[in-house]
Amino acid sequence: MSDKKKLLVVIDPGHTGNTYNAGAVKGYYESKAVYDLSLYEKAALEKRGIDVILTRERNQDPGLYERGQMAVKNGRGYANVVFESNHSNAFNGKAYGVNIIRSAHLPASEKLADRMIDAIVKVMKLSTGITYNRGVTTKTQSNGADWYGVIRGAVSGATTQGQAKNGPVRYDYIVEHGFHDNQKECQFLSKQENLKAIAEAKAAVIADYFGISDKGQSGSQGGQSDKNNQNGQNNQSRQNNQNKQSIDTDSSAQNKKTSYLVRVSIDNLNIRQSPTIHSEVVGFTGKGTFTIIEEATGIVNAAGAKSRWGKLKSGRGWLCLDYAEKVG
């Protein structure tokens, strides 16, 4: 057995700043959305005991090759290193779906990529009605090197499979989380709670694929085996059943009468009919201060996690309090 830690995930939030690549919905910018998504994913992975590095702060803009190199430089001492660059796609306003571009020199990484797409699609399609798995692809230059600099950096500029194997990165992706020039998918990606749900779903898939339990990764475990894969599939199936049961039994049994003010600082926080993400959206708050008169515990993401919800004094519905700040 190896004494290496099992897994490092290096997340690259594509682009920089808050206003790069506007989407079909007013206020959506790819650079801001993928940075927020990356923060949520980092938290979701760290909650599972997985080591995570971001390639940039919000307004930093390292070079593409440099971003990939961060996975190489920090990956020594790990049995597995995953590098993913988070993006949303654009084409003609009509295209939709989720796809991943992987390194052409790491074919064994395709299985994890496909599972990750399926997890993202499952979260998005419930609301968009259109999102689907567009597949895992590669793109290379005439000399055989990967086309994209961010991918080349993570596999040390490899032009052959042998060279790629010599580096620590075993999984190297650009993840396109839907199309921001598509109205339905951009509307979904514009909401913080949806980005958080995608992040939780991706983290669950990664942890399951590498056989990492909620107790975190062990320093005595080296790589992944076929047995771990099979166990992971069984664990995922059980988790899905548990999540479904949570959805079916989610209720407002833990309601508590109260009264206080909260401040909402985002434009489009969902108001839901009941205190669960699976309830119908009946409106949006906009930014401002609102009075909460009742609290309940309900499901907040696709992974089945629960948090506090607050009922609006106006009677319009419930807010997830993860996205509101208590005043006073």
C-alpha positions in Angstrom: 0.0 0.0 0.0 1.2 3.5 -0.7 1.7 6.1 2.0 0.4 8.8 -0.4 -2.8 10.6 0.3 -5.5 9.3 -2.0 -6.8 12.5 -3.7 -6.2 16.1 -4.5 -8.7 18.1 -6.5 -7.5 21.3 -8.2 -10.4 23.5 -9.3 -9.8 26.2 -11.9 -12.6 28.8 -12.0 -12.5 29.8 -15.7 -11.7 33.4 -16.8 -11.5 36.2 -14.1 -13.6 38.9 -12.3 -17.3 39.3 -12.2 -18.3 40.5 -15.7 -16.7 38.2 -18.3 -19.1 36.5 -20.8 -22.6 37.8 -20.3 -25.4 35.3 -20.6 -28.9 35.2 -21.9 -30.3 36.3 -18.5 -29.6 39.8 -17.3 -27.0 39.8 -14.6 -25.4 36.4 -15.5 -21.7 36.4 -16.2 -19.8 33.2 -16.7 -16.7 34.4 -14.8 -18.7 35.1 -11.6 -21.0 32.0 -11.8 -18.1 29.6 -12.3 -16.1 31.2 -9.5 -19.1 30.9 -7.1 -19.7 27.3 -8.3 -16.0 26.5 -7.6 -16.2 27.9 -4.1 -19.3 25.8 -3.4 -17.5 22.7 -4.8 -14.4 23.3 -2.8 -16.5 23.5 0.4 -18.4 20.3 -0.6 -15.2 18.4 -1.2 -13.5 19.6 1.9 -16.5 18.6 3.9 -15.7 15.0 2.7 -12.1 15.3 3.8 -10.7 15.9 0.3 -7.8 18.3 -0.2 -8.7 21.1 -2.7 -6.8 24.0 -4.3 -8.3 26.8 -6.3 -6.1 28.2 -9.1 -7.1 31.8 -8.5 -8.9 34.3 -6.3 -11.9 36.1 -7.8 -10.0 38.9 -9.6 -6.7 37.1 -10.3 -6.0 35.9 -13.9 -3.1 33.5 -14.1 -2.2 32.1 -17.5 -3.9 29.1 -18.8 -0.8 26.8 -18.8 0.0 28.2 -15.4 -3.4 27.2 -14.0 -2.8 23.6 -15.2 0.7 23.6 -13.8 -0.7 24.3 -10.3 -2.0 20.7 -10.3 1.4 19.3 -11.3 3.3 21.4 -8.7 1.0 20.6 -5.9 0.1 17.0 -6.8 3.3 15.2 -5.7 2.5 13.1 -2.7 -1.0 12.1 -3.9 -2.0 8.9 -5.5 -4.6 10.7 -7.6 -4.9 14.3 -8.8 -8.0 15.6 -10.5 -7.8 18.9 -12.4 -11.0 20.5 -13.5 -11.6 23.9 -15.2 -15.1 25.1 -14.6 -17.0 26.9 -17.4 -20.4 27.5 -19.0 -20.7 27.1 -22.8 -22.1 29.3 -25.6 -22.9 28.7 -29.2 -26.0 30.0 -31.0 -28.5 30.5 -28.2 -30.2 27.2 -29.1 -27.7 24.6 -28.0 -27.9 23.1 -24.6 -26.5 20.4 -22.4 -23.4 19.5 -20.4 -20.1 18.2 -21.8 -16.6 17.6 -20.6 -13.4 18.0 -22.6 -10.7 15.7 -21.3 -7.0 15.3 -22.0 -6.5 13.0 -25.0 -3.6 11.4 -23.1 -5.6 10.3 -20.1 -8.3 8.0 -21.6 -8.8 6.2 -18.3 -10.3 9.5 -17.0 -13.4 9.2 -19.2 -15.5 7.1 -16.8 -15.3 9.7 -14.0 -16.1 12.5 -16.5 -19.2 10.7 -17.8 -20.4 10.2 -14.2 -19.8 13.8 -13.4 -21.9 14.9 -16.5 -24.7 12.7 -15.5 -24.7 14.1 -12.0 -24.8 17.7 -13.3 -27.6 16.9 -15.8 -29.7 15.2 -13.0 -29.6 18.5 -11.0 -30.3 20.8 -14.0 -32.9 18.9 -16.0 -35.5 18.9 -13.3 -35.8 22.6 -13.8 -34.7 23.2 -17.4 -36.5 20.3 -18.9 -33.8 20.2 -21.7 -30.4 19.6 -20.2 -28.7 16.3 -21.3 -25.4 14.6 -21.5 -23.5 15.8 -24.6 -20.6 13.5 -23.9 -16.9 13.5 -23.2 -14.6 14.7 -26.0 -11.0 15.5 -26.7 -9.3 18.1 -29.0 -5.7 18.0 -30.1 -3.2 20.0 -32.1 -1.5 18.6 -35.3 1.4 17.4 -33.2 -0.9 15.4 -30.9 -0.7 17.7 -27.9 -4.0 18.7 -26.2 -5.5 21.8 -27.8 -6.3 23.7 -24.6 -3.5 25.3 -22.7 -5.1 24.7 -19.3 -5.2 21.0 -20.1 -1.7 20.9 -21.5 -0.4 22.5 -18.3 -2.0 19.9 -16.1 -0.4 17.0 -18.0 2.9 18.8 -18.2 2.5 19.6 -21.9 2.3 15.9 -22.8 2.1 14.9 -26.4 2.1 11.2 -25.6 0.3 9.0 -23.1 3.6 8.0 -21.6 4.6 11.5 -20.8 1.2 12.2 -19.2 1.6 9.1 -17.0 4.8 10.5 -15.6 3.0 13.5 -14.1 0.8 13.3 -11.0 -2.5 14.4 -12.8 -4.6 11.4 -13.7 -7.9 13.2 -14.4 -7.8 16.4 -16.5 -11.0 18.2 -17.6 -12.7 21.3 -18.8 -16.3 21.1 -17.5 -19.0 23.0 -19.5 -22.0 23.3 -17.1 -24.7 24.0 -19.8 -24.9 27.0 -22.2 -25.2 30.5 -20.8 -26.6 31.8 -24.1 -29.5 29.4 -23.7 -32.4 31.1 -21.8 -33.5 28.1 -19.8 -30.0 26.9 -18.8 -28.8 30.4 -18.1 -31.8 31.0 -15.9 -30.9 27.9 -13.9 -27.2 28.9 -13.6 -28.2 32.4 -12.4 -29.3 31.1 -9.0 -26.9 30.6 -6.2 -28.8 27.7 -4.7 -28.6 25.9 -8.1 -24.9 26.4 -8.3 -24.6 25.0 -4.8 -26.7 21.9 -5.8 -24.4 21.3 -8.8 -21.4 21.5 -6.6 -22.8 19.1 -4.0 -23.6 16.6 -6.8 -20.2 16.8 -8.3 -18.5 16.4 -4.9 -20.6 13.3 -4.2 -19.6 11.7 -7.5 -15.9 12.4 -7.0 -15.9 11.1 -3.4 -17.8 8.0 -4.5 -15.6 7.3 -7.4 -12.4 7.3 -5.3 -14.1 5.3 -2.4 -13.8 8.2 0.0 -16.4 8.0 2.8 -17.8 10.9 4.9 -15.0 10.3 7.3 -12.5 11.5 4.7 -9.5 10.0 2.9 -6.9 7.8 4.5 -3.2 8.3 4.1 -2.7 4.6 3.7 -4.8 4.2 0.6 -3.2 4.5 -2.8 -5.4 4.3 -5.9 -8.7 3.0 -7.1 -9.5 -0.6 -7.8 -12.3 -2.3 -9.7 -13.6 -3.5 -6.4 -13.8 0.1 -5.1 -15.7 1.0 -8.3 -18.2 -1.7 -7.7 -18.6 -0.7 -4.0 -18.9 2.9 -5.0 -21.7 2.1 -7.4 -23.5 0.2 -4.7 -23.0 3.0 -2.2 -24.3 5.6 -4.7 -27.4 3.5 -5.3 -28.0 3.3 -1.6 -27.4 7.1 -1.3 -29.8 7.8 -4.1 -32.5 5.7 -2.4 -31.8 7.5 0.9 -32.1 10.9 -0.8 -35.4 9.9 -2.4 -36.7 8.9 1.0 -35.6 12.2 2.4 -37.5 14.0 -0.4 -40.6 11.9 0.2 -40.6 12.5 3.9 -39.4 16.1 4.0 -41.9 18.2 5.9 -42.2 21.2 8.1 -42.5 19.1 11.3 -39.7 21.1 12.9 -41.4 24.5 12.3 -40.7 27.2 14.9 -42.7 30.4 15.3 -40.4 33.4 15.4 -40.0 37.0 14.1 -36.9 38.7 12.8 -35.5 40.5 9.8 -33.1 39.1 7.2 -31.2 40.9 4.4 -30.9 39.3 0.9 -28.0 40.6 -1.2 -28.7 38.7 -4.4 -31.1 39.6 -7.1 -33.0 36.4 -7.6 -33.3 34.3 -4.5 -36.1 31.7 -5.0 -39.3 31.9 -3.0 -40.7 28.4 -2.7 -44.2 27.2 -1.8 -42.8 24.9 0.9 -39.5 24.7 2.8 -37.6 22.4 0.4 -35.8 22.8 -2.9 -38.2 20.3 -4.4 -41.1 22.6 -3.9 -42.5 24.9 -6.6 -40.9 28.3 -7.1 -43.5 31.0 -6.7 -41.4 34.1 -7.1 -38.1 35.8 -6.3 -37.1 38.2 -3.6 -34.8 40.7 -5.3 -32.4 42.5 -2.9 -33.7 43.9 0.3 -34.8 43.3 3.9 -37.6 40.9 4.7 -39.5 39.7 7.8 -39.3 36.0 8.7 -42.2 34.7 10.9 -41.5 31.0 11.0 -38.6 28.6 10.6 -38.4 25.1 9.3 -35.8 22.5 8.3 -35.9 21.3 4.7 -33.8 19.9 1.8 -31.5 22.5 0.2 -29.7 20.6 -2.6 -29.7 17.5 -4.9 -27.5 15.6 -2.4 -30.4 15.7 0.1 -28.7 18.0 2.7 -31.0 20.0 4.9 -30.8 23.5 6.3 -33.0 26.2 7.7 -35.8 27.9 5.8 -37.7 31.0 6.7 -41.4 31.9 6.0 -42.0 35.4 4.7 -44.4 37.6 6.6 -46.0 38.5 3.3 -47.2 35.0 3.0 -45.6 34.6 -0.4 -43.6 31.5 0.6 -40.3 30.3 2.0 -36.6 31.4 1.6 -33.5 29.2 2.1 -31.8 31.1 5.0 -28.4 30.0 3.7 -28.7 32.9 1.3 -29.9 35.6 3.8 -28.2 37.4 6.6 -30.0 38.0 9.9 -30.3 41.7 10.7 -29.5 42.8 14.2 
